[in-house]
Amino acid sequence: MTHQTLDRHQIAARIAADIAPGDVVNLGIGQPTLVADHLDPALGVVLHTENGMLNMGRAATVEEADPDLTNAGKQPVTELPGASYFDSAESFAMMRGGHLDVCVLGAFQVAASGDLANWSTGAPDAIPAVGGAMDLAIGAKRVFVMMTLFAKDGAPKLVPSCTYPLTGVGCVDRVYTDHATFDLVDGDVVVREAHTRSVEELSAALGLRLHDGTSQAAPR
């Protein structure tokens, strides 16, 4: 199997396709915000931002940009009919109280057990950026991760165990990457969809025992 890796917009589109109509979803800062641009408003997905908004829409164009209407990453966004606004206390109560069906987060590392490391590499000059990730990781009913499968130095980011400081333990359900999509189930890593390599090749590259679930993969 030799195909091109997916770009971040293609990964975002795959994530959007796996979000069910009516779900309440939080999109983390960075690449996960792109998922908003691939959601059909007719599906009734309600996007939550931790800076205090429900029913966020896609990214705003230059003409649409309103400095008072942004996502948690300070990017200008649009609003959908019925949008509402609230303070950080209300927003974090929604996150911690189990009211989110899905959150989509970036990551430095994800362990086969579902552990998540996404707030610091632990490097001396690194700037920690935890934000609301810990609250989302434990509060959302399902946690999706959007990331490249390999770091810039070629090291795998889907690993037997995380070496970076943890954000959450056993919290990740699915990992979407440029090479493949993985389900994490009871300590097993199941390849849901492979884009560039066979399951055997992915297993060798990652140093992980992978299970082939590509023939059974279906939305949700």
C-alpha positions in Angstrom: 0.0 0.0 0.0 1.6 3.3 -1.1 -0.6 6.4 -1.0 -0.1 10.0 0.0 -0.6 11.0 3.6 -3.7 13.0 4.4 -3.4 16.7 4.9 -5.0 18.3 7.9 -8.2 19.3 6.1 -8.7 15.7 5.0 -8.2 14.5 8.5 -10.6 17.1 9.8 -13.2 15.9 7.2 -12.9 12.3 8.4 -13.5 13.4 12.0 -16.5 15.5 11.0 -18.0 12.4 9.2 -17.8 10.5 12.5 -19.7 13.0 14.6 -23.3 12.1 15.0 -26.2 14.5 14.3 -27.1 16.5 17.5 -23.8 15.8 19.3 -22.4 18.5 21.5 -18.7 18.9 20.6 -15.7 20.8 21.7 -12.8 21.4 19.3 -9.4 22.0 20.9 -7.0 24.7 19.9 -5.0 24.2 16.7 -5.8 21.7 14.0 -9.0 20.4 15.6 -10.7 23.8 15.0 -10.6 22.8 11.2 -13.4 20.2 11.9 -15.9 23.1 12.2 -15.4 23.8 8.5 -16.4 20.3 7.5 -19.6 19.9 9.5 -22.9 20.2 7.7 -25.1 22.7 9.7 -28.1 20.7 8.8 -26.9 17.9 11.1 -27.5 20.0 14.2 -24.1 19.4 15.8 -23.6 22.0 18.6 -20.0 23.2 18.9 -18.9 24.4 22.3 -15.9 26.6 22.9 -14.3 26.9 26.3 -14.1 30.7 26.1 -17.9 30.7 26.4 -20.0 29.9 23.3 -22.5 27.3 22.2 -23.5 26.7 18.5 -20.3 28.1 17.0 -20.2 27.8 13.2 -17.3 27.6 10.7 -14.3 29.9 10.6 -15.2 33.4 9.6 -14.0 35.0 6.3 -12.1 38.3 6.4 -15.4 40.1 5.7 -17.3 38.2 8.4 -14.7 38.6 11.1 -15.9 40.1 14.4 -13.2 40.7 17.1 -15.8 39.8 19.7 -16.6 36.4 18.1 -13.7 34.0 18.4 -13.0 30.4 19.3 -10.7 29.4 22.2 -7.7 29.8 19.9 -8.7 33.5 19.3 -9.6 32.7 15.6 -12.6 34.6 14.2 -15.6 32.3 13.8 -19.3 32.5 12.7 -22.3 31.7 14.8 -25.3 29.5 14.0 -28.9 30.3 14.9 -29.6 29.8 18.6 -26.0 30.6 19.6 -25.5 31.5 23.2 -22.7 33.0 25.3 -21.6 32.6 28.9 -18.6 33.0 31.3 -15.7 30.6 31.9 -17.3 29.2 35.0 -20.4 28.0 33.0 -18.2 26.8 30.2 -16.0 24.7 32.4 -19.0 23.3 34.3 -20.3 22.0 31.0 -16.9 20.4 30.3 -16.5 18.9 33.7 -20.1 17.9 34.1 -20.3 15.3 31.3 -22.3 17.4 29.0 -20.0 17.1 25.9 -20.5 14.1 23.6 -17.2 14.5 21.9 -14.0 16.5 22.2 -11.3 16.7 19.6 -7.8 17.4 20.9 -4.3 17.6 19.5 -1.5 15.6 21.1 2.3 15.2 21.4 1.8 11.6 22.3 -1.0 9.0 22.8 -0.4 5.7 24.5 -1.9 2.4 23.5 -3.8 2.4 26.8 -5.5 5.7 25.8 -3.2 8.0 27.9 -2.9 11.5 26.5 0.0 13.9 26.6 -0.7 17.2 24.9 0.2 20.1 27.2 4.0 19.9 27.4 7.0 18.1 26.0 8.9 18.6 29.2 11.7 20.4 27.4 13.4 23.1 29.5 12.5 25.8 27.1 8.9 24.5 26.4 6.0 26.8 27.2 3.3 24.6 28.9 -0.2 25.1 27.4 -2.7 23.0 29.2 -5.7 25.3 28.8 -8.8 23.3 29.3 -7.4 20.0 27.9 -7.4 18.2 31.3 -11.1 19.1 31.9 -12.0 18.0 28.3 -10.1 14.8 28.5 -12.0 13.6 31.6 -15.3 15.3 31.0 -16.2 14.4 27.4 -18.0 11.1 26.7 -15.7 10.4 23.8 -12.2 11.8 23.2 -10.8 12.0 19.6 -7.2 13.0 18.9 -6.1 14.7 15.7 -2.4 14.6 15.1 0.4 13.6 12.7 1.5 10.0 13.4 5.2 10.9 13.5 7.0 13.9 15.0 9.3 16.1 12.9 12.2 13.9 14.0 10.4 10.8 12.8 9.6 9.5 16.3 6.2 7.8 16.6 3.5 9.8 18.5 1.3 6.7 19.0 3.4 4.9 21.6 3.4 2.0 24.1 3.5 4.5 26.9 3.8 8.3 27.1 7.2 9.8 28.0 5.7 13.4 28.2 3.7 14.7 31.1 0.2 13.3 31.0 -3.0 15.3 30.4 -5.3 12.4 31.1 -5.2 8.6 31.8 -7.0 6.1 29.6 -9.2 8.8 28.1 -8.6 8.6 24.3 -11.1 6.6 22.2 -9.9 7.3 18.7 -6.8 8.7 17.0 -7.0 10.3 13.5 -3.6 10.8 11.8 -2.2 11.5 8.4 -1.3 7.8 7.9 -4.2 6.0 9.6 -7.1 6.1 12.0 -6.9 4.0 15.2 -9.4 2.9 17.8 -8.1 2.3 21.3 -10.1 -0.5 22.9 -9.3 -2.0 26.3 -5.5 -1.6 25.7 -5.6 -2.8 22.1 -4.8 -0.6 19.1 -7.2 -1.3 16.2 -6.4 0.1 12.8 -9.8 1.5 11.6 -8.5 2.9 8.3 -5.0 2.8 6.8 -4.0 5.4 4.2 -0.3 4.9 3.4 0.9 1.6 4.7 -0.4 -1.9 5.5 -1.3 -2.8 9.1 1.9 -4.9 9.3 4.1 -2.0 8.1 2.4 0.4 10.5 3.0 -2.0 13.3 6.7 -2.2 12.5 7.1 1.5 12.2 5.3 2.2 15.5 6.8 -0.7 17.5 3.2 -1.6 18.5 1.1 -4.7 18.1 -1.8 -3.5 15.9 -5.1 -5.2 15.2 -6.6 -5.0 11.7 -10.1 -3.6 11.9 -10.2 -2.0 8.4 -12.7 -4.4 7.0 -15.1 -3.7 9.9 -14.7 0.1 10.0 -17.9 2.1 9.8 -18.9 5.6 10.9 -19.2 6.0 14.7 
